[in-house]
Amino acid sequence: MKVILDHEKNPRGVFLPVEEWEALKYGISTAHQLYKLMDDLSHRDVFDLSPEQFSEQLQSAASTEVEKALDNGFYLSYPASAENTFVHRYKDDSSEEVQIDINTGKERVIRRN
């Protein structure tokens, strides 16, 4: 960070490199215009990210939201081995395999673990 002086050596502004923002932002109100500007400038546009960078950027937020969902009684769901079957895994690490009726959308529990 550098102080910008006028021709009479009076301070007129501050030069703040974007890479220094992370260390300073916690001392500035999130409602302040400077915070909003610097926060916008310090994040690359999502369309400029590679697939790997995009995944890295979302990993923390996604993990937090998954934990919230599990804490609220939801489950993680992923495909099982048979067609139209899925595993639902809960926070306590219990799981159930369900089969989905493709005509009605109803689930039928095949197995609980």
HUQUIVEN-V792633 format. One record per residue. N is the residue number from 1. RES is the residue in one letter. PSI is psi in whole degrees, 0 to 359 (999 if undefined). OMEGA is omega in whole degrees, 0 to 359 (NA if undefined). D_FIRST is the distance of its C-alpha to the first C-alpha in Angstrom with 1 decimal. Layout:
N,RES,PSI,OMEGA,D_FIRST
N,RES,PSI,OMEGA,D_FIRST
This chain:
1,M,139,179,0.0
2,K,144,176,3.8
3,V,133,179,7.0
4,I,126,182,9.7
5,L,149,174,13.1
6,D,185,184,16.6
7,H,341,178,19.5
8,E,12,179,20.3
9,K,27,174,17.0
10,N,136,179,16.5
11,P,130,182,13.2
12,R,341,182,13.6
13,G,183,180,10.6
14,V,134,173,6.9
15,F,120,182,5.5
16,L,104,177,4.8
17,P,140,182,6.5
18,V,323,183,9.7
19,E,344,177,10.1
20,E,352,185,7.6
21,W,317,183,9.6
22,E,320,182,12.6
23,A,335,186,11.3
24,L,338,192,10.3
25,K,335,184,13.1
26,Y,345,178,15.8
27,G,5,183,14.9
28,I,136,180,15.3
29,S,136,179,18.8
30,T,343,179,19.9
31,A,346,183,21.8
32,H,144,181,18.8
33,Q,323,179,18.3
34,L,318,180,14.5
35,Y,312,182,15.5
36,K,316,180,18.1
37,L,308,183,16.2
38,M,324,179,13.4
39,D,320,176,16.2
40,D,317,182,18.3
41,L,333,186,15.8
42,S,353,179,15.0
43,H,130,176,18.8
44,R,148,176,20.9
45,D,135,183,24.1
46,V,330,181,26.9
47,F,349,177,29.1
48,D,357,183,26.7
49,L,147,172,27.1
50,S,164,178,29.8
51,P,322,180,32.4
52,E,316,179,31.0
53,Q,320,179,27.5
54,F,314,179,29.0
55,S,316,180,31.1
56,E,318,182,28.2
57,Q,325,182,26.2
58,L,345,187,29.3
59,Q,311,183,30.6
60,S,313,180,29.0
61,A,319,180,29.9
62,A,317,179,33.3
63,S,318,179,34.0
64,T,315,182,33.1
65,E,324,177,35.4
66,V,316,179,38.2
67,E,318,178,38.1
68,K,316,181,38.4
69,A,315,179,41.3
70,L,320,178,43.1
71,D,333,181,42.6
72,N,15,174,44.3
73,G,4,177,47.3
74,F,177,182,46.5
75,Y,162,170,47.0
76,L,140,181,45.6
77,S,134,177,48.0
78,Y,157,183,48.6
79,P,141,173,51.6
80,A,188,186,54.4
81,S,325,182,56.8
82,A,157,180,59.5
83,E,139,178,59.2
84,N,25,176,58.0
85,T,148,182,57.1
86,F,153,173,53.8
87,V,131,174,52.6
88,H,118,180,51.1
89,R,130,184,49.1
90,Y,170,183,48.4
91,K,322,181,45.9
92,D,11,179,48.7
93,D,7,172,49.0
94,S,160,180,52.4
95,S,164,173,53.1
96,E,144,176,55.8
97,E,130,182,56.9
98,V,151,175,57.9
99,Q,136,181,59.7
100,I,127,173,58.9
101,D,114,186,61.8
102,I,344,178,60.6
103,N,324,184,63.0
104,T,340,183,62.2
105,G,2,181,58.8
106,K,146,178,60.3
107,E,143,173,59.2
108,R,124,180,61.8
109,V,125,179,60.8
110,I,318,184,62.2
111,R,142,174,61.0
112,R,142,177,59.0
113,N,999,NA,57.4
